Structures are given as C-alpha cells and as structure tokens.
Amino acid sequence: MKMQTLKTILVLAILIIAAAIAIAEPYGPDGITKGPSERRTSFGGDPTAVNAQAGNITQLLINTSVITKRWQGYYGNITGTITLDDANGHTMYDWSANDFSVAGKVFAANNTVSNWTAVRCVNLTGNGTIGPTGVQPGVNSTILENTFGIARTDADGFDETFATTNDITVGTNTLANCPSTHLYIANASQTTKFNETILTLYNESLIIFAAQLEPSITGFDNRTWDFEMIVANNGDSGILTPYQFYVELT
C-alpha cells in the first residue's frame, strides 16, 4: 500500500512538472476572432487658397499627413478560461465563471517559432550575426527594411519606430535592452503602457513582435483594450504578410 501511494505521488509530481514545462513558453491560442479592419482614407480638407503677388517671395509651412505603407496595427482583448485538463484536453475542472484577468504578452511572428529558448533581442545596429561566431545570419535594421521594402531615409523605418529599449521575459529567459516602442493612448504618444519589443531567433531570419498585455486600460481610441501592437508589411508590393500569433499568460 505504501509503495502504491509512493507511485501515485511520483506520478502526480511528474504531471505537475510536465504541466509547468508546458506553459513555460508562449503557445498558440485556442482561436482568434478577427474584428473589423479600418484605415484612414481622407486627409486634410478643401484646398487652401494663397494669393500670389508679382515680385513677392513667400515662405510657406505646409502641414499634412500620409498613411504608412509599412505597418499594420492590431488591438483587442484576451478572453479565456483557467482550466485543469489532461493531455487529451479533457477538463476535470475550470474556472470559467470567474473573472479572467490577463497578464503577459502577445507575440506575432512572420514564421513558426521553433525554439523559444533561443529567442533573442533584435540588434538593429548589428552586422546581421546574432549569437556565437559562425552561426547563420540573424537580422538587423538593414535586413528587416530590405525585407519589408523600407528605404533607409523613410521616417517610418525600424530604427525610427523602435527607437527606445526595454527588457522582456519570454518563458524563463529575461532579455535586456530589446528595441522598443509604446503605442498610443487617447490619440497621443506616451511611454509607460502598451510596450512593444522586437525579437528574433539567432539562427533564422525571423522577426517576432512582442506586445505587453495591459488589462482593460484606455487605448488609442479612448476605449479599453488589453493590447495594442504593430507589425511590418510591404504595402507597395501588394503581398500580405501572414503572422502567427502566440500568447504567454502569467
């Protein structure tokens, strides 16, 4: 009887350890529901008249806007259930009736992430090699901007967008000084919420956009959201960029 009890305890311990390992890195969500997609189509107002007088030389300061051709924005909420399941997804118990308060990150990668423990910060100013000498090329700002059709002089390039740095924890790894930016709140820039960093795998030309979850705070449009993020796309090519989404809840 004691041996059977010991075996049971060992099995439970193994299951607990396995469960801890299973959630130690980002994973694909159960599903994503795509909401409305919008874009600004009108800029400015009526033409502005300026009188011309022969002999005069006049300075003009013209203020206008143009929509980006390099970035797609995403925003939304995270919903879900805290659950106790076996390996086949059979539920012994869940807490679906309780409030689900999200904390963690949402990731968008332009390819499958094969090894989350090998994820590193993008070195935008690097030479394209990330990790030990001799590994395959990583990514830097030149490689990224060539990939997405961004000219070095474009004001909405990678360097200009991810112009600050921030630390991020991915699974059990803490990455320091990753290129970072903050999305807007109430139609204005800010530096405390909706942080986003860019990551890569040292042996693959892969880009991962990582957005910090901010449970139910005011977003760019004065409504409450859990996350805001931007991802790159070459708007001149007419080719859509598929991104695979992962979440890591803590």
N, C-alpha and C positions, 0 to 999 in steps of 0.2 A: 504493500500500500504506500509505504514511504517512497519507494522507487518510482511508482506511478505518479505520485504527487510531484516528485522532483522532475520527472519528464514533462509533466504539464507545465511546471514553472519555466523550464527551459524553452519549451515551445512558445509560451507566451512572451518570454523575453526576446526570442528571435523575431517574433511577429512585431513586437514594439520597435525593435531596432530596424527591421525592414521598413516599417511604416515611416520611421524618422528619416531613413535614407531616401525613401520615395519622394518625400516632399522637401528635400534639401536643395533642390534646384528648380528653376522655372519649368513650367509644364503647359501644355496646350489646354485651353479652356474647354468646357463641355460644349460650348456653342457661342456663336456671335450673331446677333441680330443687327443687320445694317439699317440704320435710320435714314432720314432724308439727307441728300448731299446738295450743298449750296455753293454758289460762287457769286462774287460781285460782277455785275455786267454793265453797270452805268457808272461813269466817272465824271465829276465836275457838273457844270450846269450849262447855261446858254453861253455862247461866245461872248467874250468881253471886248467892248469897243475901246480903242485907244486912238485918239486924234493925232494925226500926223501934220506937222507944220514944216514947210520947207526951210532948210537952214538949221534946224534943231538936231541935236544928237541926244537921245533919251535912253537912260538906263531902265531896264525892266526886270523885275524879280517875279518870275512866273512860278507859281506853286501848283503842282498836280500830282496825281498818283497813277500807278500802273500795277496791274495784278502780277504776282510772282508766277513764273513759269517753271519753277524748280521745286516747290514744296507743296505737299498735301497736308492738311490739318485733320486730326481726329480728336474727338472729345466724347465723353459719355460717362456712364455709371457701371459699376460692377455689382452684380447680384449673384446670390448663390446660397448654398446650404453647408453648414458644418455637419459632417456625416461620419459614421463609423461603418465602414464597408469591408468585405473580404476581398480577396484577389480577383474575384469574378464580378465585383460590383454589387454584390448582394448586401443590402443595408440591414444591419442589426438595430441601428437607432440613428436618428438625425435630429437636428435642432432647427428645422425649417420654420417653426413657429416663432422663433426668437429673432431679434434684430441681427442683421448680418453686417457688422461694422468692418469695412475693408481697410487694410493697411498692407503696404507692399509696393509692388511695381508691375507695370505692364510693359512688355517688350514687343517690338516689331522688327523682324529680321528679313532681309531680302533673300534668304535661303535657309535651309534647315540647319539648326544649331546642333552639331553632332557631339559636342563636348563642352558643357557649361563650365567645367572646372578650368578649361583652357582659355576662357574669355578674358580679354584684356582691354584697357582703355585704348582708344584710337590715339595715335601720336600724329597729330595733324602736321607737325613740322618735321617729322622724321623722314628717313630715306626710303621708307616703304618696307623695311625689315623690322618685324616685331618679334622679340624673343631671342633665343640663342643664335649665334652666328651660324649661317648655313641653312636656316630654315627657309621655307618658301616665302615669297614676298607677302607682307601684310598690306595695309592700306595707310595712306596719308592723304592730305588735302588734295594734292595733285591727282592722285589715282581716283579719289572719290569724285572730284569735279569733272575729270575726263569721263568718268562712267555716266554721270548724270547731265552732261552737256553744259557744264557751268564754266564760263570764262574766268580767268584769274582776276579780271577787272570788274566782274559782276558784284554788285552791292549785296546780293543775297546768296553769296557763296558759303561754304562750310566754315571758313575762318571767321567771316563776319557774323555768322549766325551763332556758332558755338564759341563765343569769344571769352567765356569765363571757364572756371574749372570747379568740379565738385566731386566728392567721394561718393561711392555707391557700393552696397553689398549685394553680391549675386551668389545665391546659395550660401556657402560658408566662406566665400572669399570677399574680402574688402579691397576695392580698387580705389586708389587715390589719384586725385587730380585729373579726372577724366574731362575732356572738353564738354562744356555745359552751357545751357541757356535756360531761361524761365519764360514760360508762356504767359499771356496777358490775363489780368483780372480787371473786370469792369472797363474794358476797352482801353486799358493803359498798361504800360510796362511796370514790372515790379521784380523784386529779387529774393523773395522768400518762399513762394509757393509754386507748384506746378513745374518743378525742376525736371529737365531732360538732359541725359548724357548720351554719348555715342561710344559704342563698344565694338570689338571685332574679335575674331579668332586669329591667333598668331600665325597659323599655317593655312589660312584660307582668305580669299578676297571676299569677305563677308562683313556687312555692316549691320549693327544692331542698335536701334533707337530705344532707349530705356527711359520711361516716364515714371516719376514718383506718384503714387496714389495719394490723393488729398480728399479724404471722405467728406462729401457734401459741403464743399465750400464754394463761394461765389466765383464763377468763371468769367471768361472773356465777354460774355453777353449778359451779365448780371443774373444768370440763372445758376443753380447749384449743380456741380459736376464732381465726379470722383477723379477724373484725369483729363488732361489736355496734352497733345503731343503733335509733332510734325515729323513727316518722313519725306525723303527726297524722291523726285521723279523728273525725268527729262520731258518737260512739256512741249518742246519743239519737235520731238521725234514722233509724237502721236502714239507711242507704245506705252501701255500701262505697266507699272511695276508691281508685281504681286508681293505682298508681305505676309509672313507667317507670324501670328500673334501668340505670345506666351504670357502667362501671369505667374507671379510669385507672391502669395499672400502670407503675411506674418502675423 
